[in-house]
């Protein structure tokens, strides 16, 4: 906007309006045709005639838009905006403008737009506008064409229940072609057993995808470059999760950077915002309650954010009759029995109980099988026959320190701290408790013989 002093006093005009002054002068002096003016200004000839008449009658002032300084007829009443702000302060104080507006439209029938609410929230100091970050350039990768071709998986440790419960991890399965949430499940930690449990539910629901796309977590990939061995791997150089996926014919692909699996990373941020608030609004404080609610949340999330695939054909494959998920989704480790028929697994000493002579099984190779719920079986393979399950008893639990990776360290310590605080509160309440005057303990009478 600039100020013009061509007439008496000053006028506030836009650059477009100022540029029209010289053209209108030439038109009035008949130095240029109306058709030419219409082409230059991008107007119709009829509109040029109206501008010419107004310019002759009012001068430069006639070129200024008549709506300048007037309130819009579509302006939202200030009372309606103030009412929405009061609701947000009371119920949705930490919601972003987009999510807050969805809740206002769902429960309070608010009709105005997101930008209107955002400006009002900034003015009321409820929302702080974000500084625009300098964009980082990453090579774009187009989506896959079919649903089920590539499924991105990741674990998101977070305070999902805020201060109402322990921190936990949400396992996220999202389709690359559609951004559709295929499976969500809360677990205490991001572990192989937790992924086995989630994969079991997902495969039963949708079938087998062509490939899983993950990070370089030791659950999916052996990160020891020296000899290819790992405490979580089997004899084939695969992790337990990798062995199970190979058995099912699902390819495992590791992303080189977090940006490479941006679909699931972006979904994690959205879930850490929206899902946390939905759990709070519903008073959900435990993993069990949250997992019951997740199917409803997934359905609503996909309705809002999922897109249609380029190819409508689904690439998921049905499970074969020979693919028993109960048997495949298990940890399997090889151990050698001692001369006392003992073996150690996870700092626990097991002894095999058998009626056969002990020397017959000395130094025998057995398989320790742990299912996705943590139940232990010890099996003995005899040639090509079916593995035979062995009876055992637990002798000792060795008090060795637990080996844990950095992703789970903070969660582990937070859980220990929370449990200790709860224990302290229980002990404190017990120490302060005194029996009431009418308590049976106070009613004992001495017997006089």
C-alpha positions as CSV (number, residue, x, y, z in Angstrom):
1,X,0.0,0.0,0.0
2,X,1.3,3.5,-0.8
3,X,0.0,7.0,-0.2
4,X,-0.9,9.2,-3.2
5,X,-1.1,13.1,-3.1
6,X,-2.3,13.6,-6.7
7,X,-5.5,15.2,-5.3
8,X,-5.9,17.4,-2.3
9,X,-4.8,15.5,0.8
10,X,-3.6,11.9,0.9
11,X,-5.1,8.7,-0.2
12,X,-4.1,5.1,0.7
13,X,-3.9,3.0,-2.4
14,X,-2.5,-0.4,-3.4
15,X,0.2,-0.7,-6.0
16,X,-2.4,-2.1,-8.5
17,X,-4.6,0.9,-8.0
18,X,-1.7,3.4,-8.4
19,X,-0.7,1.7,-11.7
20,X,-4.2,2.3,-13.0
21,X,-3.9,6.2,-12.7
22,X,-1.6,6.7,-15.7
23,X,-3.6,4.2,-17.8
24,X,-6.9,6.0,-16.9
25,X,-5.3,9.4,-17.8
26,X,-4.4,8.1,-21.3
27,X,-7.9,6.6,-21.7
28,X,-9.6,9.9,-20.7
29,X,-7.4,11.7,-23.2
30,X,-8.3,9.1,-25.9
31,X,-4.6,8.1,-26.3
32,X,-5.5,4.4,-25.8
33,X,-8.5,2.2,-26.7
34,X,-10.8,0.6,-24.1
35,X,-10.0,-2.9,-25.5
36,X,-6.3,-2.3,-25.0
37,X,-6.9,-1.1,-21.4
38,X,-9.1,-4.1,-20.6
39,X,-6.3,-6.4,-21.8
40,X,-3.6,-4.7,-19.8
41,X,-5.6,-4.5,-16.5
42,X,-7.2,-8.0,-17.0
43,X,-10.7,-6.6,-16.9
44,X,-13.8,-6.8,-19.1
45,X,-14.5,-3.8,-21.4
46,X,-17.7,-3.2,-19.4
47,X,-15.7,-2.9,-16.2
48,X,-13.2,-0.5,-17.9
49,X,-16.1,1.8,-18.9
50,X,-17.3,1.9,-15.2
51,X,-13.8,2.7,-14.0
52,X,-13.5,5.5,-16.6
53,X,-16.8,7.1,-15.5
54,X,-15.9,6.9,-11.8
55,X,-12.4,8.3,-12.5
56,X,-14.0,11.3,-14.4
57,X,-16.5,11.8,-11.6
58,X,-14.3,11.3,-8.5
59,X,-10.7,11.5,-9.7
60,X,-8.0,9.3,-8.2
61,X,-10.3,8.4,-5.3
62,X,-12.6,6.6,-7.8
63,X,-10.0,4.0,-8.4
64,X,-9.9,2.8,-4.8
65,X,-11.8,-0.4,-4.0
66,X,-15.2,0.5,-2.3
67,X,-14.9,-2.3,0.3
68,X,-11.7,-0.9,1.8
69,X,-12.2,-0.1,5.5
70,X,-15.5,-2.0,5.7
71,X,-16.1,-5.1,7.8
72,X,-16.8,-8.3,5.8
73,X,-20.3,-9.6,5.6
74,X,-18.9,-13.0,6.4
75,X,-17.0,-11.9,9.5
76,X,-17.5,-14.3,12.4
77,X,-19.2,-12.6,15.4
78,X,-16.7,-11.8,18.2
79,X,-19.1,-13.4,20.7
80,X,-18.8,-16.7,18.9
81,X,-15.0,-16.6,18.8
82,X,-14.8,-15.5,22.5
83,X,-17.1,-18.5,23.5
84,X,-14.8,-20.9,21.6
85,X,-11.7,-19.5,23.3
86,X,-13.3,-20.0,26.7
87,X,-14.1,-23.6,25.9
88,X,-10.5,-24.2,24.7
89,X,-9.1,-22.6,27.9
90,X,-11.3,-24.9,30.0
91,X,-11.1,-28.2,28.1
92,X,-8.5,-28.1,25.3
93,X,-5.8,-25.8,26.6
94,X,-2.9,-27.7,25.1
95,X,-4.6,-28.6,21.8
96,X,-3.3,-27.2,18.5
97,X,-5.7,-25.1,16.3
98,X,-6.5,-27.9,13.9
99,X,-7.3,-30.6,16.6
100,X,-9.1,-28.0,18.8
101,X,-11.3,-27.0,15.9
102,X,-12.2,-30.6,15.2
103,X,-13.4,-31.1,18.8
104,X,-15.3,-27.8,18.7
105,X,-17.0,-28.8,15.5
106,X,-17.8,-32.3,16.9
107,X,-19.2,-31.3,20.3
108,X,-20.1,-27.6,20.0
109,X,-21.1,-27.1,16.3
110,X,-18.6,-24.4,15.7
111,X,-18.7,-23.2,12.0
112,X,-15.8,-20.9,11.4
113,X,-12.4,-21.9,9.9
114,X,-9.1,-23.1,11.3
115,X,-7.2,-19.9,10.5
116,X,-9.8,-17.8,12.3
117,X,-9.4,-20.0,15.4
118,X,-5.6,-20.0,15.1
119,X,-5.4,-16.1,15.1
120,X,-7.8,-15.9,18.0
121,X,-5.7,-18.5,20.0
122,X,-2.6,-16.5,19.3
123,X,-4.3,-13.3,20.4
124,X,-5.5,-15.0,23.6
125,X,-1.9,-16.3,24.1
126,X,-3.1,-20.0,24.1
127,X,-1.1,-20.9,21.0
128,X,2.4,-19.7,20.2
129,X,3.0,-19.4,16.4
130,X,5.9,-21.6,15.3
131,X,8.9,-20.1,13.7
132,X,9.3,-21.2,10.1
133,X,12.3,-23.6,10.0
134,X,14.8,-23.6,7.3
135,X,13.7,-26.5,5.1
136,X,16.1,-29.5,4.8
137,X,16.3,-30.9,1.4
138,X,15.8,-34.7,1.1
139,X,15.3,-36.7,-2.1
140,X,11.6,-37.3,-2.7
141,X,10.4,-40.8,-3.0
142,X,6.9,-41.5,-4.5
143,X,4.5,-43.7,-2.6
144,X,4.2,-47.4,-3.5
145,X,1.3,-48.1,-5.9
146,X,-0.5,-50.9,-4.0
147,X,-1.7,-51.3,-0.4
148,X,0.5,-53.9,1.3
149,X,3.5,-53.6,-0.9
150,X,5.6,-51.8,1.8
151,X,4.6,-51.4,5.5
152,X,6.7,-49.1,7.6
153,X,7.0,-50.2,11.3
154,X,8.4,-48.4,14.3
155,X,8.2,-48.2,18.1
156,X,7.4,-44.9,19.7
157,X,8.3,-44.7,23.4
158,X,6.4,-41.8,25.0
159,X,4.4,-40.8,28.1
160,X,1.2,-41.8,26.4
161,X,-0.8,-41.7,29.7
162,X,1.0,-38.4,30.8
163,X,1.3,-38.5,34.6
164,X,-1.6,-41.0,35.0
165,X,0.4,-44.1,34.3
166,X,3.8,-45.6,33.5
167,X,5.6,-44.7,30.3
168,X,5.3,-47.3,27.5
169,X,5.8,-47.8,23.8
170,X,3.4,-47.7,20.9
171,X,4.2,-50.1,18.0
172,X,3.0,-48.5,14.7
173,X,2.4,-50.3,11.4
174,X,1.6,-47.8,8.5
175,X,1.1,-48.5,4.9
176,X,3.4,-46.7,2.5
177,X,0.9,-46.4,-0.4
178,X,-2.1,-45.1,1.6
179,X,-0.7,-43.7,4.9
180,X,-3.3,-46.0,6.5
181,X,-2.7,-47.2,10.0
182,X,-2.7,-51.0,9.7
183,X,-2.0,-51.8,13.3
184,X,-1.3,-50.1,16.6
185,X,-0.5,-51.8,19.9
186,X,0.8,-50.6,23.3
187,X,3.6,-52.5,24.9
188,X,5.7,-51.9,28.0
189,X,8.9,-51.8,25.9
190,X,10.0,-52.1,22.3
191,X,11.0,-55.8,22.3
192,X,11.0,-58.8,19.9
193,X,8.1,-60.4,21.8
194,X,6.1,-57.2,21.6
195,X,6.6,-57.1,17.8
196,X,5.7,-60.8,17.5
197,X,2.4,-60.0,19.3
198,X,1.7,-57.1,17.0
199,X,2.6,-58.9,13.9
200,X,0.4,-61.9,14.9
201,X,-2.6,-59.5,15.2
202,X,-1.8,-57.7,12.0
203,X,-1.2,-60.8,9.8
204,X,-4.5,-62.4,11.1
205,X,-6.4,-59.2,10.1
206,X,-4.8,-58.3,6.7
207,X,-2.5,-61.1,5.6
208,X,1.2,-60.9,4.7
209,X,2.7,-57.7,3.2
210,X,5.5,-57.9,0.6
211,X,8.0,-56.1,2.9
212,X,8.5,-54.4,6.2
213,X,10.5,-51.1,6.3
214,X,12.2,-50.5,9.7
215,X,15.1,-48.7,11.3
216,X,18.4,-50.4,12.3
217,X,17.2,-51.5,15.7
218,X,18.8,-54.8,16.9
219,X,15.4,-56.4,16.8
220,X,15.4,-56.3,13.0
221,X,19.1,-56.3,12.1
222,X,22.4,-57.6,13.5
223,X,24.6,-54.6,14.1
224,X,27.7,-56.4,15.1
225,X,30.0,-56.0,12.1
226,X,32.9,-58.2,13.4
227,X,31.5,-61.7,13.2
228,X,27.8,-61.3,12.4
229,X,26.8,-62.8,15.7
230,X,24.6,-61.4,18.4
231,X,22.9,-62.3,21.6
232,X,19.5,-61.9,19.8
233,X,20.4,-63.8,16.6
234,X,20.2,-67.4,15.7
235,X,22.7,-69.7,13.9
236,X,21.8,-68.3,10.4
237,X,23.0,-64.8,11.2
238,X,19.4,-63.5,11.5
239,X,17.7,-61.9,14.4
240,X,14.8,-63.8,15.9
241,X,12.4,-61.4,14.2
242,X,14.3,-61.7,10.9
243,X,14.2,-65.5,11.1
244,X,10.4,-65.5,11.6
245,X,9.8,-63.0,8.7
246,X,12.0,-65.2,6.4
247,X,9.9,-68.2,7.3
248,X,6.7,-66.2,6.4
249,X,8.3,-64.8,3.1
250,X,8.2,-61.2,4.3
251,X,11.2,-59.1,3.2
252,X,12.9,-56.9,5.9
253,X,14.3,-53.6,4.7
254,X,16.3,-51.3,7.0
255,X,16.2,-47.5,6.4
256,X,19.5,-45.7,6.4
257,X,18.1,-42.5,8.0
258,X,15.0,-41.4,9.9
259,X,13.9,-39.2,7.0
260,X,13.9,-42.3,4.7
261,X,11.0,-43.8,6.7
262,X,9.3,-40.4,7.1
263,X,5.8,-41.8,6.7
264,X,5.9,-43.6,10.1
265,X,8.0,-40.9,11.8
266,X,5.4,-38.3,10.8
267,X,2.6,-40.6,12.0
268,X,4.4,-40.9,15.4
269,X,4.3,-37.1,15.9
270,X,0.6,-37.0,15.0
271,X,-0.1,-39.8,17.4
272,X,1.9,-38.3,20.2
273,X,-0.3,-35.2,19.9
274,X,-3.8,-36.6,19.1
275,X,-3.8,-40.1,20.7
276,X,-2.4,-38.7,24.0
277,X,-5.3,-36.2,24.2
278,X,-7.9,-38.8,23.2
279,X,-6.7,-41.1,26.0
280,X,-7.0,-38.3,28.4
281,X,-10.5,-37.3,27.4
282,X,-11.6,-40.9,27.8
283,X,-9.9,-41.4,31.1
284,X,-7.8,-44.3,29.8
285,X,-4.7,-44.9,32.1
286,X,-3.5,-48.5,31.4
287,X,-2.1,-50.4,28.5
288,X,-5.0,-52.9,28.6
289,X,-7.7,-50.2,28.3
290,X,-5.7,-48.3,25.6
291,X,-5.4,-51.4,23.4
292,X,-9.1,-52.0,23.6
293,X,-9.7,-48.4,22.4
294,X,-7.1,-48.5,19.5
295,X,-9.3,-50.1,16.8
296,X,-11.8,-47.3,17.2
297,X,-9.0,-44.7,17.0
298,X,-7.5,-46.4,13.9
299,X,-10.8,-46.3,12.1
300,X,-11.3,-42.6,12.8
301,X,-7.6,-41.8,12.0
302,X,-7.8,-43.5,8.6
303,X,-11.0,-41.8,7.7
304,X,-9.3,-38.4,8.1
305,X,-5.8,-39.0,6.9
306,X,-5.6,-42.1,4.6
307,X,-5.4,-41.6,0.8
308,X,-6.4,-43.8,-2.1
309,X,-3.7,-46.0,-3.6
310,X,-2.7,-45.5,-7.2
311,X,-3.5,-49.2,-7.9
312,X,-6.7,-50.4,-6.1
313,X,-5.4,-54.1,-6.0
314,X,-4.3,-55.2,-2.5
315,X,-0.8,-56.7,-2.4
316,X,-1.4,-58.5,0.9
317,X,-1.1,-62.3,0.6
318,X,-3.2,-64.8,2.6
319,X,-1.5,-67.0,5.2
320,X,-0.8,-70.5,4.0
321,X,-2.3,-73.6,5.8
322,X,1.3,-74.7,6.6
323,X,2.2,-71.3,8.2
324,X,1.4,-71.7,11.9
325,X,1.9,-68.3,13.5
326,X,1.9,-69.7,17.0
327,X,5.0,-71.8,16.0
328,X,6.7,-69.2,13.8
329,X,6.5,-66.1,16.0
330,X,8.7,-67.5,18.7
331,X,12.3,-67.0,19.9
332,X,14.4,-70.1,19.4
333,X,17.9,-70.5,20.9
334,X,20.3,-73.4,20.9
335,X,21.9,-74.5,24.2
336,X,24.2,-77.4,25.1
337,X,23.4,-79.4,28.2
338,X,26.0,-79.8,30.9
339,X,26.8,-83.2,32.5
340,X,24.2,-82.3,35.2
341,X,21.7,-81.7,32.4
342,X,21.6,-78.0,33.1
343,X,21.5,-75.0,30.8
344,X,21.3,-71.2,31.3
345,X,18.9,-68.8,29.6
346,X,18.4,-65.1,30.6
347,X,20.4,-65.5,33.8
348,X,18.1,-68.4,34.9
349,X,19.5,-72.0,35.5
350,X,17.3,-74.8,34.2
351,X,17.7,-78.5,34.9
352,X,16.1,-81.1,32.7
353,X,14.0,-83.7,34.5
354,X,14.1,-87.1,32.8
355,X,13.8,-90.8,33.7
356,X,16.5,-91.8,31.2
357,X,20.1,-92.2,32.4
358,X,21.7,-88.8,32.7
359,X,24.7,-89.8,30.7
360,X,22.5,-90.3,27.7
361,X,21.8,-86.6,27.4
362,X,25.1,-85.1,28.4
363,X,26.3,-82.4,26.0
364,X,23.0,-82.8,24.0
365,X,21.9,-79.9,21.9
366,X,18.5,-78.6,22.9
367,X,16.3,-75.7,21.7
368,X,15.0,-73.1,24.1
369,X,11.7,-71.8,22.8
370,X,10.1,-68.6,24.2
371,X,6.7,-67.6,22.8
372,X,5.5,-64.0,22.4
373,X,4.0,-64.1,25.9
374,X,7.3,-65.1,27.5
375,X,6.4,-68.7,28.2
376,X,9.5,-71.1,28.0
377,X,9.7,-74.5,26.5
378,X,12.8,-76.7,26.1
379,X,12.8,-79.1,23.2
380,X,15.1,-82.0,22.1
381,X,15.5,-82.7,18.4
382,X,15.9,-86.4,17.6
383,X,17.1,-86.8,14.0
384,X,14.2,-85.7,11.7
385,X,11.4,-86.5,14.1
386,X,9.2,-83.9,15.7
387,X,11.0,-82.0,18.5
388,X,10.2,-83.5,21.9
389,X,9.3,-81.1,24.7
390,X,11.4,-81.8,27.9
391,X,10.3,-81.3,31.5
392,X,12.5,-79.0,33.6
393,X,12.7,-77.2,36.9
394,X,14.3,-73.8,37.7
395,X,17.3,-74.1,40.0
396,X,18.5,-70.6,40.5
397,X,18.1,-67.1,39.2
398,X,21.5,-65.5,38.8
399,X,21.5,-61.9,40.1
400,X,23.4,-60.6,37.0
401,X,22.7,-57.1,35.7
402,X,20.2,-56.9,32.9
403,X,21.5,-56.0,29.5
404,X,19.4,-53.3,27.9
405,X,19.8,-51.0,24.9
406,X,19.7,-47.2,25.0
407,X,16.2,-47.0,23.5
408,X,14.8,-48.8,26.6
409,X,17.1,-47.3,29.3
410,X,15.1,-44.2,30.2
411,X,11.8,-46.2,30.1
412,X,13.3,-48.8,32.4
413,X,14.6,-46.3,35.0
414,X,11.3,-44.3,34.9
415,X,9.3,-47.5,35.6
416,X,11.6,-48.4,38.5
417,X,11.3,-44.9,39.9
418,X,7.5,-45.0,39.6
419,X,7.2,-48.4,41.3
420,X,9.4,-47.2,44.1
421,X,7.3,-44.1,44.6
422,X,4.1,-46.2,44.7
423,X,5.8,-48.6,47.2
424,X,6.9,-45.6,49.4
425,X,3.3,-44.2,49.4
426,X,2.0,-47.7,50.4
427,X,4.5,-48.0,53.3
428,X,3.8,-44.5,54.4
429,X,0.1,-45.0,54.5
430,X,0.5,-48.3,56.5
431,X,2.8,-46.6,59.0
432,X,0.3,-43.9,59.7
433,X,-2.7,-46.2,60.1
434,X,-4.1,-46.7,63.6
435,X,-7.0,-48.9,64.5
436,X,-10.3,-47.2,65.3
437,X,-11.6,-47.1,68.9
438,X,-14.2,-49.7,68.2
439,X,-11.8,-52.0,66.2
440,X,-11.9,-55.6,67.3
441,X,-8.2,-55.4,68.3
442,X,-9.2,-53.0,71.1
443,X,-12.0,-55.2,72.4
444,X,-9.9,-58.0,74.0
445,X,-10.8,-58.4,77.7
446,X,-8.4,-59.8,80.2
447,X,-9.5,-63.1,81.8
448,X,-9.1,-63.3,85.5
449,X,-8.7,-66.9,86.7
